[in-house]
Amino acid sequence: MEDEEGYTVLNLRRQEKTTPRPSPGRIQDSPLSSQCYKRMLGILGAVCIILTLAVIILTVLVFQGRSLQTDTGTVSSVPESSGVAQRHSPGRECNRSLEDLVSRLKQSLCHSAQSPSADGSGCKLCPMDWLSRRGKCYWFSKDSKNWTESRADCSAKSSRKLVLQDQEEMEFIQNVTRDKYHVWLGLSVTSAEKNWTWVDNSVLDQTLFPVTGPVDVNSCGLIKGNRIHSETCSAEFKWICQKEAVLL
């Protein structure tokens, strides 16, 4: 009996040693893990479908919005007796709003003397601190710079240095400065031929505005009194900026 019992115990131990244990990989292949994996795939698929539908809906809305914006020529013609208000396109409504805004600006900013005239000049406005004359705006500096720096300052103000057109404009400048100080012009010598040229690339008519003083490649135009003088461009003087007035 002891041998049989001992043999039986030994045999059971051998069976325990030889019985294979489940590997980690097989644990993942259990029915429970397979169900979880399938659920995750189902959720991801649903999310992809929802995102696709959202993209399609957004695309349709964008194209509808564009078609409404471009369809400015369709105005429904409804008889007045039907009692339905006639619909106007967004473009016409925008134009009406702009016309109302311009009309209010004219009433608030334009003087009666600047009301639209026969020549179509209308009301012309200049920025604050600029003087208005004959459809142009003039800005007079308070400090002094050399010719190049003053030109850069006018460019920064979306304007250019003064370009004289006639003697009336020269008289206007003299009335403002009252000959108390000299001012740079937008005039300089830009070539070896020593030709005087304005900043708008037009050539100076010296029969209209003769220049006094020596001329070389480093000369710039300056108003002194009622005449234009040649001055070294590195000298520092006050200057005048000029630009077109805004027409309302």
ZADO-1210 file (C-alpha; in nm, 4 decimals, padded with zeros to 6 digits):
<atoms>
<atom x="00.0000" y="00.0000" z="00.0000" code="MET" pos="1"/>
<atom x="00.2797" y="00.2373" z="00.0805" code="GLU" pos="2"/>
<atom x="00.4426" y="00.1704" z="-00.2539" code="ASP" pos="3"/>
<atom x="00.1203" y="00.2158" z="-00.4345" code="GLU" pos="4"/>
<atom x="00.0417" y="00.5338" z="-00.2444" code="GLU" pos="5"/>
<atom x="00.3936" y="00.6645" z="-00.2940" code="GLY" pos="6"/>
<atom x="00.3767" y="00.5828" z="-00.6631" code="TYR" pos="7"/>
<atom x="00.0472" y="00.7604" z="-00.6884" code="THR" pos="8"/>
<atom x="00.1824" y="01.0786" z="-00.5255" code="VAL" pos="9"/>
<atom x="00.4869" y="01.0801" z="-00.7520" code="LEU" pos="10"/>
<atom x="00.2728" y="01.0269" z="-01.0566" code="ASN" pos="11"/>
<atom x="00.0539" y="01.3255" z="-00.9616" code="LEU" pos="12"/>
<atom x="00.3570" y="01.5492" z="-00.9241" code="ARG" pos="13"/>
<atom x="00.4834" y="01.4459" z="-01.2636" code="ARG" pos="14"/>
<atom x="00.1467" y="01.5282" z="-01.4159" code="GLN" pos="15"/>
<atom x="00.1570" y="01.8774" z="-01.2576" code="GLU" pos="16"/>
<atom x="00.5037" y="01.9395" z="-01.4006" code="LYS" pos="17"/>
<atom x="00.4161" y="01.8214" z="-01.7489" code="THR" pos="18"/>
<atom x="00.0819" y="02.0062" z="-01.7710" code="THR" pos="19"/>
<atom x="00.1401" y="02.3104" z="-02.0059" code="PRO" pos="20"/>
<atom x="00.0646" y="02.6580" z="-01.8692" code="ARG" pos="21"/>
<atom x="-00.1137" y="02.9159" z="-02.0807" code="PRO" pos="22"/>
<atom x="00.1254" y="03.1662" z="-02.2411" code="SER" pos="23"/>
<atom x="00.0672" y="03.5452" z="-02.2276" code="PRO" pos="24"/>
<atom x="-00.0139" y="03.5489" z="-02.5964" code="GLY" pos="25"/>
<atom x="-00.2921" y="03.2963" z="-02.5492" code="ARG" pos="26"/>
<atom x="-00.4385" y="03.4980" z="-02.2623" code="ILE" pos="27"/>
<atom x="-00.4873" y="03.7841" z="-02.5083" code="GLN" pos="28"/>
<atom x="-00.6655" y="03.5433" z="-02.7433" code="ASP" pos="29"/>
<atom x="-00.9276" y="03.4633" z="-02.4815" code="SER" pos="30"/>
<atom x="-01.2933" y="03.5222" z="-02.5762" code="PRO" pos="31"/>
<atom x="-01.3119" y="03.8195" z="-02.3361" code="LEU" pos="32"/>
<atom x="-01.0187" y="04.0024" z="-02.4985" code="SER" pos="33"/>
<atom x="-01.1570" y="03.9355" z="-02.8473" code="SER" pos="34"/>
<atom x="-01.4860" y="04.0958" z="-02.7536" code="GLN" pos="35"/>
<atom x="-01.3084" y="04.4085" z="-02.6206" code="CYS" pos="36"/>
<atom x="-01.1057" y="04.4361" z="-02.9396" code="TYR" pos="37"/>
<atom x="-01.4182" y="04.4116" z="-03.1544" code="LYS" pos="38"/>
<atom x="-01.5919" y="04.6802" z="-02.9481" code="ARG" pos="39"/>
<atom x="-01.2978" y="04.9174" z="-02.9944" code="MET" pos="40"/>
<atom x="-01.3023" y="04.8631" z="-03.3703" code="LEU" pos="41"/>
<atom x="-01.6742" y="04.9323" z="-03.3762" code="GLY" pos="42"/>
<atom x="-01.6345" y="05.2570" z="-03.1829" code="ILE" pos="43"/>
<atom x="-01.3531" y="05.3772" z="-03.4104" code="LEU" pos="44"/>
<atom x="-01.5602" y="05.2994" z="-03.7167" code="GLY" pos="45"/>
<atom x="-01.8550" y="05.4981" z="-03.5813" code="ALA" pos="46"/>
<atom x="-01.6288" y="05.7963" z="-03.5084" code="VAL" pos="47"/>
<atom x="-01.4901" y="05.7868" z="-03.8638" code="CYS" pos="48"/>
<atom x="-01.8419" y="05.7814" z="-04.0082" code="ILE" pos="49"/>
<atom x="-01.9493" y="06.0778" z="-03.7920" code="ILE" pos="50"/>
<atom x="-01.6432" y="06.2836" z="-03.8942" code="LEU" pos="51"/>
<atom x="-01.7058" y="06.2071" z="-04.2621" code="THR" pos="52"/>
<atom x="-02.0676" y="06.3196" z="-04.2364" code="LEU" pos="53"/>
<atom x="-01.9586" y="06.6400" z="-04.0580" code="ALA" pos="54"/>
<atom x="-01.7116" y="06.7242" z="-04.3376" code="VAL" pos="55"/>
<atom x="-01.9796" y="06.6668" z="-04.6025" code="ILE" pos="56"/>
<atom x="-02.2287" y="06.8898" z="-04.4203" code="ILE" pos="57"/>
<atom x="-01.9732" y="07.1707" z="-04.3769" code="LEU" pos="58"/>
<atom x="-01.8809" y="07.1528" z="-04.7459" code="THR" pos="59"/>
<atom x="-02.2448" y="07.1832" z="-04.8506" code="VAL" pos="60"/>
<atom x="-02.2949" y="07.4839" z="-04.6188" code="LEU" pos="61"/>
<atom x="-01.9854" y="07.6612" z="-04.7566" code="VAL" pos="62"/>
<atom x="-02.0984" y="07.6186" z="-05.1189" code="PHE" pos="63"/>
<atom x="-02.4467" y="07.7401" z="-05.0314" code="GLN" pos="64"/>
<atom x="-02.2985" y="08.0514" z="-04.8654" code="GLY" pos="65"/>
<atom x="-02.0868" y="08.1273" z="-05.1710" code="ARG" pos="66"/>
<atom x="-02.3824" y="08.0883" z="-05.4046" code="SER" pos="67"/>
<atom x="-02.5839" y="08.3342" z="-05.1937" code="LEU" pos="68"/>
<atom x="-02.3024" y="08.5906" z="-05.2027" code="GLN" pos="69"/>
<atom x="-02.2524" y="08.5688" z="-05.5797" code="THR" pos="70"/>
<atom x="-02.6218" y="08.5638" z="-05.6605" code="ASP" pos="71"/>
<atom x="-02.6630" y="08.9424" z="-05.6538" code="THR" pos="72"/>
<atom x="-02.8786" y="08.9671" z="-05.9633" code="GLY" pos="73"/>
<atom x="-03.1799" y="08.7712" z="-05.8413" code="THR" pos="74"/>
<atom x="-03.4436" y="09.0020" z="-05.7057" code="VAL" pos="75"/>
<atom x="-03.7874" y="08.8538" z="-05.6597" code="SER" pos="76"/>
<atom x="-04.0529" y="09.0483" z="-05.8433" code="SER" pos="77"/>
<atom x="-04.3571" y="09.0213" z="-05.6171" code="VAL" pos="78"/>
<atom x="-04.6651" y="09.2295" z="-05.6974" code="PRO" pos="79"/>
<atom x="-04.7375" y="09.5085" z="-05.4497" code="GLU" pos="80"/>
<atom x="-05.0908" y="09.3808" z="-05.4036" code="SER" pos="81"/>
<atom x="-04.9628" y="09.0520" z="-05.2616" code="SER" pos="82"/>
<atom x="-04.8402" y="09.2293" z="-04.9472" code="GLY" pos="83"/>
<atom x="-04.5019" y="09.0510" z="-04.9562" code="VAL" pos="84"/>
<atom x="-04.1995" y="09.2806" z="-04.9179" code="ALA" pos="85"/>
<atom x="-03.9624" y="09.2730" z="-05.2124" code="GLN" pos="86"/>
<atom x="-03.6254" y="09.1219" z="-05.1280" code="ARG" pos="87"/>
<atom x="-03.3062" y="09.3023" z="-05.2341" code="HIS" pos="88"/>
<atom x="-02.9678" y="09.1454" z="-05.2936" code="SER" pos="89"/>
<atom x="-02.6887" y="09.1862" z="-05.0317" code="PRO" pos="90"/>
<atom x="-02.4817" y="09.3841" z="-05.2846" code="GLY" pos="91"/>
<atom x="-02.7481" y="09.6531" z="-05.3255" code="ARG" pos="92"/>
<atom x="-02.8000" y="09.6794" z="-04.9517" code="GLU" pos="93"/>
<atom x="-02.4246" y="09.7273" z="-04.9053" code="CYS" pos="94"/>
<atom x="-02.4167" y="10.0015" z="-05.1720" code="ASN" pos="95"/>
<atom x="-02.7047" y="10.1819" z="-05.0034" code="ARG" pos="96"/>
<atom x="-02.5248" y="10.1689" z="-04.6687" code="SER" pos="97"/>
<atom x="-02.2097" y="10.3154" z="-04.8249" code="LEU" pos="98"/>
<atom x="-02.4077" y="10.5941" z="-04.9923" code="GLU" pos="99"/>
<atom x="-02.5721" y="10.6818" z="-04.6609" code="ASP" pos="100"/>
<atom x="-02.2311" y="10.6881" z="-04.4892" code="LEU" pos="101"/>
<atom x="-02.0798" y="10.9180" z="-04.7531" code="VAL" pos="102"/>
<atom x="-02.3818" y="11.1489" z="-04.7328" code="SER" pos="103"/>
<atom x="-02.3453" y="11.1790" z="-04.3557" code="ARG" pos="104"/>
<atom x="-01.9728" y="11.2463" z="-04.3864" code="LEU" pos="105"/>
<atom x="-02.0389" y="11.5257" z="-04.6341" code="LYS" pos="106"/>
<atom x="-02.2937" y="11.6843" z="-04.4037" code="GLN" pos="107"/>
<atom x="-02.0597" y="11.6643" z="-04.1036" code="SER" pos="108"/>
<atom x="-01.7196" y="11.7433" z="-04.2578" code="LEU" pos="109"/>
<atom x="-01.7771" y="11.9481" z="-04.5709" code="CYS" pos="110"/>
<atom x="-01.8509" y="12.3186" z="-04.5698" code="HIS" pos="111"/>
<atom x="-02.1247" y="12.4672" z="-04.7814" code="SER" pos="112"/>
<atom x="-01.8583" y="12.6290" z="-04.9979" code="ALA" pos="113"/>
<atom x="-01.7253" y="12.2812" z="-05.0777" code="GLN" pos="114"/>
<atom x="-02.0551" y="12.1445" z="-05.2046" code="SER" pos="115"/>
<atom x="-02.0393" y="11.9644" z="-05.5415" code="PRO" pos="116"/>
<atom x="-01.9830" y="12.2138" z="-05.8216" code="SER" pos="117"/>
<atom x="-02.0317" y="12.2056" z="-06.1958" code="ALA" pos="118"/>
<atom x="-01.6772" y="12.0865" z="-06.2573" code="ASP" pos="119"/>
<atom x="-01.7364" y="11.7809" z="-06.0373" code="GLY" pos="120"/>
<atom x="-01.4702" y="11.8754" z="-05.7851" code="SER" pos="121"/>
<atom x="-01.7011" y="11.8009" z="-05.4918" code="GLY" pos="122"/>
<atom x="-01.5895" y="11.8047" z="-05.1305" code="CYS" pos="123"/>
<atom x="-01.2184" y="11.7342" z="-05.0769" code="LYS" pos="124"/>
<atom x="-01.0798" y="11.6567" z="-04.7339" code="LEU" pos="125"/>
<atom x="-00.7285" y="11.6502" z="-04.5862" code="CYS" pos="126"/>
<atom x="-00.5946" y="11.4725" z="-04.2766" code="PRO" pos="127"/>
<atom x="-00.5713" y="11.6525" z="-03.9456" code="MET" pos="128"/>
<atom x="-00.2850" y="11.9066" z="-03.9250" code="ASP" pos="129"/>
<atom x="-00.2683" y="11.9307" z="-04.3063" code="TRP" pos="130"/>
<atom x="-00.3603" y="12.2454" z="-04.5032" code="LEU" pos="131"/>
<atom x="-00.6002" y="12.2103" z="-04.7948" code="SER" pos="132"/>
<atom x="-00.5655" y="12.4034" z="-05.1193" code="ARG" pos="133"/>
<atom x="-00.6936" y="12.3339" z="-05.4705" code="ARG" pos="134"/>
<atom x="-00.7473" y="11.9642" z="-05.4137" code="GLY" pos="135"/>
<atom x="-00.4098" y="11.9056" z="-05.2455" code="LYS" pos="136"/>
<atom x="-00.2978" y="11.8638" z="-04.8858" code="CYS" pos="137"/>
<atom x="00.0177" y="12.0228" z="-04.7414" code="TYR" pos="138"/>
<atom x="00.2034" y="11.9306" z="-04.4234" code="TRP" pos="139"/>
<atom x="00.4673" y="12.1715" z="-04.2820" code="PHE" pos="140"/>
<atom x="00.7347" y="12.0254" z="-04.0543" code="SER" pos="141"/>
<atom x="00.8326" y="12.1800" z="-03.7232" code="LYS" pos="142"/>
<atom x="01.1819" y="12.0300" z="-03.6953" code="ASP" pos="143"/>
<atom x="01.4714" y="12.0124" z="-03.9415" code="SER" pos="144"/>
<atom x="01.6281" y="11.7220" z="-04.1308" code="LYS" pos="145"/>
<atom x="01.8563" y="11.6759" z="-04.4290" code="ASN" pos="146"/>
<atom x="01.7042" y="11.6280" z="-04.7729" code="TRP" pos="147"/>
<atom x="01.7121" y="11.2449" z="-04.7743" code="THR" pos="148"/>
<atom x="01.5657" y="11.2092" z="-04.4241" code="GLU" pos="149"/>
<atom x="01.2885" y="11.4579" z="-04.4978" code="SER" pos="150"/>
<atom x="01.1985" y="11.2708" z="-04.8160" code="ARG" pos="151"/>
<atom x="01.1734" y="10.9467" z="-04.6164" code="ALA" pos="152"/>
<atom x="00.9448" y="11.1199" z="-04.3674" code="ASP" pos="153"/>
<atom x="00.7044" y="11.2238" z="-04.6436" code="CYS" pos="154"/>
<atom x="00.7022" y="10.8697" z="-04.7807" code="SER" pos="155"/>
<atom x="00.6119" y="10.7409" z="-04.4344" code="ALA" pos="156"/>
<atom x="00.3123" y="10.9784" z="-04.4421" code="LYS" pos="157"/>
<atom x="00.1971" y="10.8314" z="-04.7766" code="SER" pos="158"/>
<atom x="00.2925" y="11.1544" z="-04.9492" code="SER" pos="159"/>
<atom x="00.5849" y="11.3161" z="-05.1324" code="ARG" pos="160"/>
<atom x="00.7994" y="11.6237" z="-05.0876" code="LYS" pos="161"/>
<atom x="00.6621" y="11.9432" z="-05.2368" code="LEU" pos="162"/>
<atom x="00.6571" y="11.9665" z="-05.6171" code="VAL" pos="163"/>
<atom x="00.5730" y="12.3205" z="-05.7347" code="LEU" pos="164"/>
<atom x="00.3385" y="12.3516" z="-06.0304" code="GLN" pos="165"/>
<atom x="00.3078" y="12.7291" z="-06.0772" code="ASP" pos="166"/>
<atom x="00.3751" y="13.0685" z="-05.9199" code="GLN" pos="167"/>
<atom x="00.0417" y="13.0643" z="-05.7359" code="GLU" pos="168"/>
<atom x="00.1561" y="12.7587" z="-05.5430" code="GLU" pos="169"/>
<atom x="00.4859" y="12.9336" z="-05.4641" code="MET" pos="170"/>
<atom x="00.2903" y="13.2315" z="-05.3276" code="GLU" pos="171"/>
<atom x="00.0810" y="12.9988" z="-05.1134" code="PHE" pos="172"/>
<atom x="00.3977" y="12.8538" z="-04.9573" code="ILE" pos="173"/>
<atom x="00.5368" y="13.2020" z="-04.8945" code="GLN" pos="174"/>
<atom x="00.2142" y="13.3097" z="-04.7226" code="ASN" pos="175"/>
<atom x="00.2378" y="13.0152" z="-04.4855" code="VAL" pos="176"/>
<atom x="00.6104" y="13.0439" z="-04.4056" code="THR" pos="177"/>
<atom x="00.6094" y="13.4269" z="-04.4208" code="ARG" pos="178"/>
<atom x="00.9775" y="13.4071" z="-04.5138" code="ASP" pos="179"/>
<atom x="01.0650" y="13.3186" z="-04.1528" code="LYS" pos="180"/>
<atom x="01.2389" y="12.9950" z="-04.2431" code="TYR" pos="181"/>
<atom x="01.3611" y="12.8014" z="-04.5468" code="HIS" pos="182"/>
<atom x="01.2028" y="12.4741" z="-04.6621" code="VAL" pos="183"/>
<atom x="01.3240" y="12.1830" z="-04.8700" code="TRP" pos="184"/>
<atom x="01.1580" y="12.1106" z="-05.2023" code="LEU" pos="185"/>
<atom x="01.1263" y="11.7724" z="-05.3692" code="GLY" pos="186"/>
<atom x="01.3969" y="11.8843" z="-05.6085" code="LEU" pos="187"/>
<atom x="01.7530" y="11.7548" z="-05.6537" code="SER" pos="188"/>
<atom x="02.0294" y="11.6928" z="-05.9047" code="VAL" pos="189"/>
<atom x="02.0119" y="11.3246" z="-05.9974" code="THR" pos="190"/>
<atom x="02.2583" y="11.2867" z="-06.2850" code="SER" pos="191"/>
<atom x="02.6099" y="11.3789" z="-06.3878" code="ALA" pos="192"/>
<atom x="02.4601" y="11.6212" z="-06.6417" code="GLU" pos="193"/>
<atom x="02.3462" y="11.8263" z="-06.3402" code="LYS" pos="194"/>
<atom x="01.9807" y="11.8318" z="-06.4384" code="ASN" pos="195"/>
<atom x="01.7298" y="11.9374" z="-06.1751" code="TRP" pos="196"/>
<atom x="01.4614" y="11.6719" z="-06.1291" code="THR" pos="197"/>
<atom x="01.1515" y="11.6606" z="-05.9087" code="TRP" pos="198"/>
<atom x="01.0711" y="11.3584" z="-05.6922" code="VAL" pos="199"/>
<atom x="00.7946" y="11.2636" z="-05.9393" code="ASP" pos="200"/>
<atom x="01.0724" y="11.2250" z="-06.2047" code="ASN" pos="201"/>
<atom x="00.9665" y="11.5359" z="-06.3994" code="SER" pos="202"/>
<atom x="01.2350" y="11.7826" z="-06.5078" code="VAL" pos="203"/>
<atom x="01.2377" y="12.1331" z="-06.3596" code="LEU" pos="204"/>
<atom x="01.1295" y="12.4127" z="-06.5953" code="ASP" pos="205"/>
<atom x="01.3891" y="12.6762" z="-06.5103" code="GLN" pos="206"/>
<atom x="01.2100" y="12.9355" z="-06.7182" code="THR" pos="207"/>
<atom x="00.9342" y="12.9128" z="-06.4574" code="LEU" pos="208"/>
<atom x="01.1520" y="12.8510" z="-06.1507" code="PHE" pos="209"/>
<atom x="01.5177" y="12.9501" z="-06.2048" code="PRO" pos="210"/>
<atom x="01.7635" y="12.8079" z="-05.9514" code="VAL" pos="211"/>
<atom x="02.0332" y="13.0270" z="-05.8013" code="THR" pos="212"/>
<atom x="02.3617" y="12.9065" z="-05.6544" code="GLY" pos="213"/>
<atom x="02.6243" y="12.6464" z="-05.7503" code="PRO" pos="214"/>
<atom x="02.5067" y="12.3110" z="-05.8834" code="VAL" pos="215"/>
<atom x="02.6732" y="11.9719" z="-05.8425" code="ASP" pos="216"/>
<atom x="02.5658" y="11.6077" z="-05.7937" code="VAL" pos="217"/>
<atom x="02.5042" y="11.6734" z="-05.4246" code="ASN" pos="218"/>
<atom x="02.2705" y="11.9727" z="-05.4690" code="SER" pos="219"/>
<atom x="01.9079" y="11.9918" z="-05.3568" code="CYS" pos="220"/>
<atom x="01.6401" y="12.2560" z="-05.4024" code="GLY" pos="221"/>
<atom x="01.5454" y="12.4960" z="-05.1220" code="LEU" pos="222"/>
<atom x="01.2911" y="12.7801" z="-05.1022" code="ILE" pos="223"/>
<atom x="01.4498" y="13.1009" z="-04.9758" code="LYS" pos="224"/>
<atom x="01.2162" y="13.3954" z="-04.9901" code="GLY" pos="225"/>
<atom x="01.0513" y="13.3941" z="-05.3305" code="ASN" pos="226"/>
<atom x="01.3221" y="13.1983" z="-05.5119" code="ARG" pos="227"/>
<atom x="01.4668" y="12.8484" z="-05.5351" code="ILE" pos="228"/>
<atom x="01.8262" y="12.8104" z="-05.4223" code="HIS" pos="229"/>
<atom x="02.0760" y="12.5297" z="-05.4599" code="SER" pos="230"/>
<atom x="02.1890" y="12.3856" z="-05.1257" code="GLU" pos="231"/>
<atom x="02.4018" y="12.0912" z="-05.0126" code="THR" pos="232"/>
<atom x="02.1681" y="11.7947" z="-04.9539" code="CYS" pos="233"/>
<atom x="02.3336" y="11.7133" z="-04.6209" code="SER" pos="234"/>
<atom x="02.2249" y="12.0483" z="-04.4715" code="ALA" pos="235"/>
<atom x="01.9252" y="12.0459" z="-04.2381" code="GLU" pos="236"/>
<atom x="01.6113" y="12.2516" z="-04.2985" code="PHE" pos="237"/>
<atom x="01.2384" y="12.2218" z="-04.2549" code="LYS" pos="238"/>
<atom x="01.0350" y="12.0602" z="-04.5318" code="TRP" pos="239"/>
<atom x="00.6856" y="12.0282" z="-04.6804" code="ILE" pos="240"/>
<atom x="00.4953" y="11.7087" z="-04.7668" code="CYS" pos="241"/>
<atom x="00.2206" y="11.7050" z="-05.0271" code="GLN" pos="242"/>
<atom x="-00.0533" y="11.4624" z="-05.1386" code="LYS" pos="243"/>
<atom x="-00.3939" y="11.4577" z="-05.3074" code="GLU" pos="244"/>
<atom x="-00.7011" y="11.5356" z="-05.1007" code="ALA" pos="245"/>
<atom x="-00.9738" y="11.2740" z="-05.0512" code="VAL" pos="246"/>
<atom x="-01.2810" y="11.3380" z="-05.2640" code="LEU" pos="247"/>
<atom x="-01.6259" y="11.2752" z="-05.1137" code="LEU" pos="248"/>
</atoms>
